[in-house]
């Protein structure tokens, strides 16, 4: 149920004054937040729906959440412990699982989000509610998986006797930056795939490259030169390294790289959200 | 008049025709092509789905929208629900709105009925507590109690529709936007839907009702808009607008004869046939005045009257002038003759159309067929299906005396 507060006169953007632009942005943000608040129940329901469906349709249920990072950890452990050993500060399986866990959250959220609008054509063209719900619930579902898979990390830390220190208190900040970045990308990708259907194929390729361009399965200090700079500039590297710092190394994250990732995500989310929100009314026509 | 609930103010809506470039791969060559063609080709290939349409609906009113497929009916509702935005003009719903555009659109086939009720409720903006409170009512209204824990993919389409409608019908809206929900479900369910909407209306809910089902529109609405190719062709009472819509379908197949006709009913007070008939009670006498303008010479012609039931697309009745004592008509080109017929509407509720035809008896052909030249709407509450009104009533077993007079006192 929605409340239309006023007539919304619709016209093309013809804004000359900065003040008017700021005013419009403020109105947009108010509307965006208000809609999310009004439909908060739906976000929960949609997330619950996707989790429930997976439970119903697969024997493994939430086991899926553990499968991918665990399997990848085993594979990379074989490669980086037997074939081409690398030097890590903590036992390699722990190092890799921590990275893969974080990466998996972003990758699965985005995989889910990229088709979240196009897979629900029926709903997009026939009923109204804020469309952000689709990518948001994709991220929320992956966040649940992330939490489930994190229990394995805790178990591994106990096994390897890596006790968290006080820096674990910074964990919520790391998760917040990580989730914000993922949300921003989820909004962007779901919208892009609605307008251009080959985005999901291109995205799969990008995701593959991106994983290896982030310090997920190897330590970032091992690489120098241009490649090293690219990897260090990558916000996912900053996020993954931040997890390792606060959980495994017991040190605060690198202020420069984590700080810039935080600033990037805080700028990116409102930007993509506003763009998404303003394009929403064209979704039904273009899907 | 209640508060304004729906405002549609000079709304225009433009859609792109032509091909959409929905992949990046196609976008690049298309952009190049567009650059080359610039100047030769004017604007984009678009069409107007709605052109300058305005209306208002107040609390307690029901506003019907009729028109052929593609006239823009559903576009109006999609604009009101904010699925689409107008290209020009403004539209708004003031208050809580419940949309029945596609009643089961949010259903997921793998979830059970119960789970879908909560999901669909949330889509419509209900809180979980609200849905829980009305859950039993929703399920029993839909009549799916035994299957509520079955995935909806195993539901029949009727059950799907019933459950979808039931959820929407238990919202607490100020405005109800209804699109063609009567197309699914059996007659009993359609009755239920209509009763529910009538109830909503009496509770002060404003209703916008899009339907091809003209009898339902006539029954529910107090104002009707006829859309023709995106334009408001007519707006007014159901009688006027439905007549205008149907006369759009009225065909004079042969041009040898022009027919016009007026349907009258008795004015409530007196005995004269004066009032233009549209709303009639079962058994009401009706008078049909037919003017026939001959454009050819005819030796022996008859005028035929046919009544169609628009609800069920049935041929209800047919008779012709030569069997009711009017001698075969002899006319010269240019003659205008007037004939008066009388009949009684012993019919069940529904919308009926009258066809008048003129037949040349010697050549055995129609000189003219005027379909849907007049319409009338029979109002009654006893029957739920059928065409002929047999005036069912409860009665005293011994004497066979009616307990309640169901049959109207007929004018003989």
Boltz contact constraints between the chains, C-beta under 6 A:
constraints:
  - contact:
      token1: [A, 1]
      token2: [B, 96]
      max_distance: 6.0
  - contact:
      token1: [A, 1]
      token2: [B, 125]
      max_distance: 6.0
  - contact:
      token1: [A, 4]
      token2: [B, 92]
      max_distance: 6.0
  - contact:
      token1: [A, 4]
      token2: [B, 93]
      max_distance: 6.0
  - contact:
      token1: [A, 7]
      token2: [B, 90]
      max_distance: 6.0
  - contact:
      token1: [A, 7]
      token2: [B, 92]
      max_distance: 6.0
  - contact:
      token1: [A, 9]
      token2: [B, 90]
      max_distance: 6.0
  - contact:
      token1: [A, 10]
      token2: [B, 85]
      max_distance: 6.0
  - contact:
      token1: [A, 10]
      token2: [B, 86]
      max_distance: 6.0
  - contact:
      token1: [A, 41]
      token2: [B, 122]
      max_distance: 6.0
  - contact:
      token1: [A, 41]
      token2: [B, 127]
      max_distance: 6.0
  - contact:
      token1: [A, 41]
      token2: [B, 128]
      max_distance: 6.0
  - contact:
      token1: [A, 42]
      token2: [B, 122]
      max_distance: 6.0
  - contact:
      token1: [A, 45]
      token2: [B, 119]
      max_distance: 6.0
  - contact:
      token1: [A, 45]
      token2: [B, 122]
      max_distance: 6.0
  - contact:
      token1: [A, 49]
      token2: [B, 119]
      max_distance: 6.0
  - contact:
      token1: [A, 53]
      token2: [B, 110]
      max_distance: 6.0
  - contact:
      token1: [A, 122]
      token2: [B, 105]
      max_distance: 6.0
  - contact:
      token1: [A, 123]
      token2: [B, 105]
      max_distance: 6.0
  - contact:
      token1: [A, 123]
      token2: [B, 106]
      max_distance: 6.0
  - contact:
      token1: [A, 126]
      token2: [B, 101]
      max_distance: 6.0
  - contact:
      token1: [A, 126]
      token2: [B, 102]
      max_distance: 6.0
  - contact:
      token1: [A, 126]
      token2: [B, 105]
      max_distance: 6.0
  - contact:
      token1: [A, 127]
      token2: [B, 105]
      max_distance: 6.0
  - contact:
      token1: [A, 127]
      token2: [B, 106]
      max_distance: 6.0
  - contact:
      token1: [A, 127]
      token2: [B, 123]
      max_distance: 6.0
  - contact:
      token1: [A, 128]
      token2: [B, 81]
      max_distance: 6.0
  - contact:
      token1: [A, 128]
      token2: [B, 82]
      max_distance: 6.0
  - contact:
      token1: [A, 128]
      token2: [B, 83]
      max_distance: 6.0
  - contact:
      token1: [A, 129]
      token2: [B, 123]
      max_distance: 6.0
  - contact:
      token1: [A, 196]
      token2: [B, 23]
      max_distance: 6.0
  - contact:
      token1: [A, 196]
      token2: [B, 24]
      max_distance: 6.0
  - contact:
      token1: [A, 197]
      token2: [B, 22]
      max_distance: 6.0
  - contact:
      token1: [A, 197]
      token2: [B, 23]
      max_distance: 6.0
  - contact:
      token1: [A, 198]
      token2: [B, 23]
      max_distance: 6.0
  - contact:
      token1: [A, 198]
      token2: [B, 24]
      max_distance: 6.0
  - contact:
      token1: [A, 198]
      token2: [B, 25]
      max_distance: 6.0
  - contact:
      token1: [A, 281]
      token2: [B, 85]
      max_distance: 6.0
  - contact:
      token1: [A, 284]
      token2: [B, 83]
      max_distance: 6.0
  - contact:
      token1: [A, 284]
      token2: [B, 84]
      max_distance: 6.0
